[in-house]
Amino acid sequence: MTENGIIVVNKAGNMTSHDCVNIVRRALKIKRVGHTGTLDPMATGVLPICIGKATKIADYISLGDKEYIAEFKLGIKTDTLDITGAVLEKNDVFATEEEIREAINSFKGKIMQTPPMYSAKKVKGKKLYELAREGIEINREPVEIEIKELEILEIKTEEKLISIRVLCSKGTYIRSLIDDIGNKLGVGAAMTALQRTKSGMFSIDDPHIIDIGEIKKGNLNAVKNIVGADKIFPDYPKVILSYNLEIRFKNGIFITLNDLGFKKDEVEEESIYRVYSTAGEFMALGVMINNNGSLVLKVLKSFY
């Protein structure tokens, strides 16, 4: 069994992302486990979980765009910005379909977004939701995010329910987006359902995705679905080191172009490579740097 890689979990509702990590840790009896990109407890969908040495690339995976299918209800505001929170306001006024479409479409592109108080974002070492539960609200600096695609899937006029598909950059809070839409319409809005359908290169339709419930039941077929850490970097060229070069590389010694059999005009400074041992083990990400006028390969991120 490989103990290094990514398990792509289909998270169920009513559990935290950390609950999923604990389930995987217990099932596979591996200590080093971490998720990439927190999902709200009520949310479902794609949650990549890194195990073993692959935990070192969690930040790389988190950088990828995310896609969501979200549903929200107009005419209501809650403290958590979703339907699980305490109701703060209700509004019987309903916007027209034209107004709804115009408001939603106005959020396409790069926008400033304020993180919600009920979120895992940390301020001075403490998670915002921990402060919120203590009745403390602090000022949060707006952050630039990008809504790359925003599609209206359905408008249920009588139920005041709207369904949308969102493709967005890292750090986007769908609850905040929905709250902003409700505020723009002047009627309020709260999220009622959320499914993450994509996280970086991983999709809800991928054949290797597995329901977290199956892992919880002890279905170790999940092991067969572990994605190698190197699969995260398909665009980086591959370098295989001889045994002697492997030892030198692991000891932090730069590898020259001559050692690699590269020509100077074939390589660019700051280009990144997937580095493998002679045995085929993914060892590291390497980067070409200028060392006294010569390009050399050095360790960027090690997995040994």
C-alpha positions in Angstrom: 0.0 0.0 0.0 1.3 3.4 -0.9 1.3 5.8 2.1 1.9 9.0 0.1 -0.6 10.7 -2.1 -4.0 12.2 -2.4 -7.4 10.7 -1.6 -10.2 12.6 -3.3 -13.1 12.4 -0.9 -16.8 13.2 -1.6 -17.6 14.9 1.6 -21.0 14.4 3.2 -23.1 17.1 4.9 -23.2 17.6 8.6 -19.6 17.0 9.2 -16.5 19.2 9.2 -13.5 18.9 6.9 -11.4 17.9 9.9 -13.9 15.1 10.6 -13.0 13.7 7.2 -9.3 13.9 8.0 -9.9 11.9 11.2 -11.9 9.3 9.4 -9.1 8.8 6.8 -6.4 8.8 9.5 -8.2 6.0 11.5 -9.1 3.9 8.5 -5.6 3.9 6.9 -3.7 4.1 10.2 -1.6 7.0 9.0 -0.7 9.9 11.2 0.2 12.5 8.5 -3.1 13.5 7.0 -4.4 16.9 6.0 -7.2 18.4 3.8 -6.8 21.1 1.2 -9.4 23.8 1.4 -12.0 23.8 4.1 -15.6 23.0 3.2 -18.5 24.3 5.4 -20.0 21.5 7.6 -23.3 21.7 5.6 -21.5 21.5 2.3 -20.8 18.4 0.3 -18.5 17.5 -2.5 -14.8 17.4 -3.5 -12.3 17.5 -0.7 -8.8 16.4 -1.6 -7.0 14.8 1.4 -3.3 14.5 1.4 -1.6 11.6 3.2 2.0 10.9 4.2 4.7 13.0 2.5 2.0 14.4 0.1 0.9 16.7 3.0 3.8 18.9 1.9 1.9 19.8 -1.3 -1.4 20.7 0.3 -0.8 24.4 -0.3 -0.2 23.7 -4.0 -3.5 21.9 -4.3 -5.3 24.7 -2.4 -4.2 27.3 -5.0 -6.4 25.8 -7.7 -9.7 27.2 -8.8 -12.9 25.8 -7.2 -16.3 25.2 -8.7 -19.5 25.1 -6.7 -23.2 24.5 -7.2 -25.1 26.6 -4.6 -28.7 27.2 -3.7 -29.9 30.2 -1.7 -33.1 31.7 -0.5 -34.0 35.4 -0.9 -35.7 37.4 1.8 -33.8 36.2 4.8 -30.5 37.1 6.6 -28.8 35.0 9.2 -25.7 35.4 11.4 -23.9 32.6 9.6 -25.0 33.7 6.1 -26.6 30.2 5.6 -29.8 28.5 6.6 -28.2 26.9 9.7 -27.8 30.3 11.5 -30.0 32.4 13.7 -32.4 34.5 11.6 -31.6 38.2 11.8 -34.0 39.6 9.2 -36.9 38.5 7.1 -38.2 40.3 4.0 -41.4 39.6 2.1 -40.4 41.8 -0.9 -39.3 39.6 -3.8 -37.2 41.0 -6.6 -38.1 40.4 -10.2 -36.3 37.8 -12.3 -34.7 40.5 -14.3 -33.4 42.2 -11.2 -32.1 38.9 -9.9 -30.2 38.1 -13.0 -28.7 41.6 -13.2 -27.6 41.5 -9.5 -26.0 38.0 -9.9 -24.2 38.8 -13.1 -22.7 42.0 -11.6 -20.4 39.9 -9.4 -18.5 38.3 -12.3 -14.8 39.1 -12.5 -12.4 40.4 -9.9 -14.2 41.7 -6.8 -13.5 42.6 -3.2 -15.0 40.2 -0.7 -15.1 40.4 3.1 -14.6 37.0 4.8 -17.6 35.9 7.0 -17.3 35.8 10.8 -18.4 32.2 10.7 -15.3 30.9 8.8 -12.1 29.0 9.5 -10.0 32.0 8.5 -7.5 32.9 11.3 -6.9 36.3 12.8 -4.0 36.5 15.3 -4.0 32.7 15.6 -7.7 32.3 16.3 -10.4 31.1 13.9 -13.1 33.7 13.2 -15.9 31.2 14.0 -14.4 30.7 17.4 -14.7 34.5 18.0 -18.2 34.6 16.6 -19.3 31.9 19.0 -18.1 34.0 21.8 -20.2 36.9 20.5 -17.2 38.8 19.3 -17.2 40.4 15.8 -14.1 42.0 14.5 -13.3 44.1 11.4 -12.2 41.9 8.5 -10.2 43.3 5.6 -11.8 42.8 2.2 -9.8 40.4 0.0 -9.7 40.4 -3.8 -11.1 37.3 -5.3 -12.2 36.4 -8.8 -15.5 35.0 -10.0 -14.4 33.4 -13.3 -17.8 32.0 -14.2 -21.2 32.6 -12.7 -24.2 30.8 -14.2 -27.8 30.9 -13.0 -29.2 27.4 -13.1 -32.7 27.9 -11.8 -35.0 30.6 -10.3 -37.9 29.3 -8.3 -40.1 32.4 -7.9 -42.7 31.1 -5.5 -40.1 29.5 -3.2 -37.7 32.4 -3.5 -34.9 29.9 -4.3 -32.1 30.5 -6.7 -29.5 27.9 -7.9 -26.1 29.0 -9.3 -22.9 27.5 -10.6 -19.7 29.4 -9.6 -16.1 28.9 -10.8 -13.9 31.0 -8.6 -10.4 31.6 -7.3 -8.9 30.4 -4.0 -10.3 32.1 -0.9 -13.8 32.7 -2.3 -16.6 32.3 0.3 -19.8 31.4 -1.5 -21.9 32.3 1.6 -20.4 35.9 1.4 -21.1 36.0 -2.4 -24.7 35.0 -1.7 -25.0 37.6 1.1 -23.7 40.3 -1.2 -26.2 39.3 -3.9 -29.0 39.6 -1.3 -27.8 42.9 -0.1 -27.5 44.3 -3.7 -31.1 43.3 -4.3 -32.1 44.9 -0.9 -33.9 41.7 0.3 -31.2 39.6 2.0 -30.2 36.1 1.1 -29.0 33.0 2.9 -27.3 29.9 1.5 -29.5 26.7 1.7 -27.2 24.1 0.0 -23.6 23.9 -1.3 -21.7 21.3 -3.3 -18.1 21.7 -4.4 -17.9 20.1 -7.8 -14.3 20.9 -8.6 -11.1 21.6 -6.6 -8.1 22.3 -8.8 -7.6 19.3 -11.1 -10.1 17.2 -9.1 -13.8 16.8 -10.1 -16.9 15.3 -8.6 -17.1 13.1 -11.7 -13.6 11.7 -11.4 -13.5 7.8 -11.2 -11.2 7.8 -8.2 -13.4 9.9 -5.9 -14.8 8.0 -3.0 -17.6 8.8 -0.5 -16.3 9.6 2.9 -19.0 7.2 4.3 -17.4 4.3 2.5 -14.1 5.0 4.2 -15.9 5.4 7.6 -17.4 2.0 7.1 -13.9 0.5 6.6 -14.0 0.1 2.9 -10.2 0.1 2.2 -10.8 0.1 -1.6 -10.0 3.8 -1.0 -6.4 2.8 -1.0 -6.7 1.9 -4.7 -7.9 5.4 -5.3 -4.8 7.2 -4.0 -3.5 9.7 -6.5 0.3 10.1 -6.6 1.6 13.5 -5.5 3.4 14.0 -8.8 0.0 13.9 -10.7 -0.6 17.3 -9.3 2.1 18.8 -11.5 1.4 17.4 -15.0 2.7 20.5 -16.7 6.2 20.3 -15.1 8.8 18.3 -17.2 10.2 15.1 -15.7 13.8 14.6 -14.7 15.2 11.2 -13.6 18.4 11.2 -11.6 21.1 8.5 -11.5 21.8 7.0 -8.1 24.9 9.3 -7.5 23.0 12.4 -8.6 20.1 11.4 -6.3 22.4 11.2 -3.3 23.9 14.6 -4.1 20.5 16.2 -4.7 19.2 14.9 -1.4 22.2 16.4 0.3 21.4 19.8 -1.1 24.1 19.8 -3.8 23.2 21.6 -7.0 22.9 19.5 -10.1 24.4 21.0 -13.2 23.0 21.1 -16.8 25.9 18.9 -17.8 25.0 16.3 -15.1 21.4 16.3 -16.5 22.5 16.1 -20.1 20.7 19.4 -20.8 21.8 22.2 -23.2 21.8 25.7 -22.0 19.3 26.9 -24.7 16.9 24.1 -23.7 16.4 25.5 -20.1 15.0 28.6 -18.6 15.8 30.1 -15.2 13.1 29.5 -12.6 11.6 26.6 -14.6 10.3 23.8 -12.4 10.8 20.1 -12.8 9.4 16.9 -11.3 12.5 15.0 -10.0 12.5 11.2 -9.8 15.0 8.6 -8.5 16.3 5.9 -10.8 13.8 3.6 -9.1 10.9 5.8 -10.3 10.1 7.4 -6.9 8.9 11.0 -7.0 11.5 12.7 -4.9 10.9 16.4 -5.2 10.1 19.5 -7.2 13.3 21.1 -8.4 13.9 24.6 -9.8 16.5 26.0 -12.1 18.4 28.8 -10.5 21.4 31.0 -11.6 24.5 30.0 -9.7 27.4 32.3 -10.5 26.3 32.6 -14.2 25.4 28.9 -14.6 22.0 27.3 -14.4 21.7 24.5 -11.8 18.9 22.4 -10.4 18.1 22.8 -6.7 15.4 21.4 -4.4 12.3 23.5 -4.3 10.0 21.0 -2.4 11.2 17.7 -1.2 9.2 14.5 -0.6 12.0 12.3 0.9 
